[in-house]
Amino acid sequence: MNQELEFLEVESYLDPETFEPLVKIEFNGKKLLITSTAATQKAIAIINAAAYAESEGALFKALAPDIPKGFGKPSKDVQMAVAVLKLVREKRQPLPVDVNAIFGFNTQKPLIQIDYQEFKTTLHLDEARNHAAVLLQASEAARFDAFWFKFGKELNMTEGEIQAVINEYRVYKERYSVEALFRL
């Protein structure tokens, strides 16, 4: 599986020696391998961050609707909105340190910052949610491949035979998914 999100590329990967399920993430030529479990956890954190960012952005706009873009002396409405957001953030479940929900003061839009150690990126909510979905898909595909390679080895199948079963399953799954669309 290989899908792109503008500049982030996510791909399922299997360690050829240990058959450990991994997810490869590439950004501007920098590559990173993480475990499928870490990819799933990162996706969950991104989904939570998107929900936080969206609700906090709506709350901020409701409390301080007429904020000029840019910097300047904050009005009492803005000061109150910031105080309420600080209180909300203190009471919510914390996010991991590598995922952050922010509100772009200039853009007036919620954003998600993601730190992959090798690189950092900031995504709009729809991009962040799409990236989380792609991470989940790649993580599941990597676990599926790992299962089949381990199972195939137990049955004394060659790697080529195992890969053929995986490929045939993917074609069947894709065909079944397309056929299901037309049965509605």
C-alpha positions in Angstrom: 0.0 0.0 0.0 1.3 3.4 -0.9 -0.6 6.7 -0.6 0.4 10.3 -0.7 -0.7 13.3 1.3 0.6 16.2 -0.8 4.2 15.9 0.5 3.9 13.1 3.1 4.3 9.6 1.7 3.2 6.7 3.8 3.8 3.0 3.0 3.4 -0.3 4.7 6.7 -2.1 5.1 7.8 -5.5 6.3 11.3 -6.1 7.7 12.6 -8.8 5.4 14.5 -10.6 8.1 12.2 -10.5 11.1 8.8 -9.9 9.3 8.1 -7.1 11.8 5.3 -4.9 10.5 6.5 -1.4 9.9 5.3 1.8 8.4 7.6 4.0 6.3 7.0 7.7 6.3 8.8 10.0 3.8 8.9 13.8 3.8 11.1 15.9 1.5 13.5 13.0 1.0 13.8 12.1 4.7 12.6 8.6 5.5 11.5 7.2 8.8 10.4 3.6 9.8 8.1 3.2 12.8 6.4 0.1 14.1 2.8 -0.6 13.0 1.8 -0.1 16.6 3.5 3.3 16.8 1.8 4.3 13.5 -1.6 3.3 15.0 -0.9 5.3 18.1 0.2 8.3 16.1 -3.0 8.1 14.0 -5.1 8.1 17.1 -3.2 11.1 18.6 -3.7 13.0 15.3 -7.4 12.2 15.2 -7.7 13.4 18.9 -5.7 16.5 18.1 -7.9 17.3 15.1 -11.0 17.1 17.3 -9.4 19.3 20.0 -8.2 21.8 17.4 -11.6 22.0 15.8 -13.6 22.4 19.0 -11.1 24.9 20.5 -11.1 26.9 17.3 -14.9 27.0 17.3 -14.9 28.0 21.0 -12.3 30.7 20.5 -14.3 32.2 17.5 -17.5 32.1 19.6 -16.0 33.9 22.5 -14.1 36.4 20.4 -15.8 36.7 17.0 -14.4 40.0 15.8 -10.7 39.5 16.0 -8.6 41.3 13.5 -5.9 39.1 11.9 -2.3 39.7 12.9 -0.8 41.1 16.1 -1.8 43.9 18.3 -3.1 44.5 21.8 -5.5 41.8 22.6 -9.0 42.9 23.6 -10.8 41.8 26.7 -12.8 39.3 24.6 -9.5 37.8 23.3 -8.0 37.7 26.8 -11.1 35.9 28.1 -11.1 33.5 25.1 -7.4 32.6 25.7 -8.1 32.1 29.4 -11.0 29.7 28.7 -8.9 27.8 26.1 -6.1 27.4 28.7 -8.7 26.0 31.2 -10.1 23.6 28.5 -6.6 22.4 27.6 -5.8 21.7 31.3 -9.0 19.6 31.7 -8.8 17.6 28.5 -6.8 14.3 28.0 -3.3 15.3 27.1 -1.8 14.7 23.7 1.6 13.1 23.2 4.4 15.6 23.0 4.9 14.9 19.3 1.3 15.9 18.2 -0.1 19.3 19.0 -3.4 21.0 18.2 -3.0 24.8 17.6 -5.1 27.7 16.4 -3.4 29.9 13.8 -4.0 33.4 15.0 -3.3 34.9 11.6 -5.2 32.3 9.6 -8.0 31.9 12.2 -7.9 28.2 11.5 -7.1 25.2 13.6 -4.0 23.3 12.7 -2.1 20.1 13.7 1.6 20.1 14.3 3.3 16.6 14.0 6.8 15.9 15.0 8.3 12.7 13.5 11.8 13.5 15.0 13.3 13.3 11.5 11.0 16.1 10.4 8.1 18.2 11.5 5.0 19.3 9.6 1.9 21.4 10.2 -1.4 20.2 8.6 -4.9 21.6 8.2 -7.6 19.5 9.8 -8.7 17.7 6.6 -5.0 16.9 5.8 -4.4 15.7 9.3 -7.4 13.4 9.3 -6.5 12.0 5.9 -2.9 11.4 7.1 -4.2 9.6 10.2 -6.4 7.4 8.0 -3.5 6.6 5.7 -1.3 5.7 8.7 -4.0 3.3 9.9 -4.3 1.7 6.5 -0.6 1.3 6.2 -0.3 -0.1 9.7 -3.1 -2.6 9.1 -1.5 -3.6 5.7 1.9 -4.2 7.4 0.3 -6.3 10.1 -1.6 -8.3 7.5 1.6 -8.9 5.5 3.5 -9.9 8.6 0.8 -12.4 9.6 0.8 -14.0 6.1 4.6 -14.2 5.9 4.8 -15.9 9.3 1.9 -18.2 8.6 3.3 -19.0 5.1 6.6 -19.9 6.6 4.9 -22.3 9.1 3.3 -24.0 6.0 6.8 -24.1 4.3 5.8 -21.8 1.6 8.4 -19.8 -0.3 8.4 -16.0 0.0 7.3 -15.9 -3.7 4.3 -18.1 -2.9 3.4 -16.1 0.1 3.6 -12.8 -1.9 1.4 -14.4 -4.6 -1.3 -15.2 -2.0 -1.1 -11.6 -0.6 -1.4 -10.1 -4.1 -4.3 -12.3 -5.0 -6.1 -11.3 -1.7 -5.5 -7.6 -2.5 -7.0 -8.0 -6.0 -10.0 -9.9 -4.6 -10.5 -7.3 -1.9 -10.3 -4.4 -4.4 -12.7 -6.2 -6.8 -15.1 -7.0 -3.9 -15.0 -3.4 -2.7 -15.8 -2.0 -6.2 -18.6 -4.6 -6.7 -20.1 -3.6 -3.4 -20.3 0.0 -4.6 -22.6 -1.0 -7.4 -24.9 -3.2 -5.2 -26.3 -0.2 -3.3 
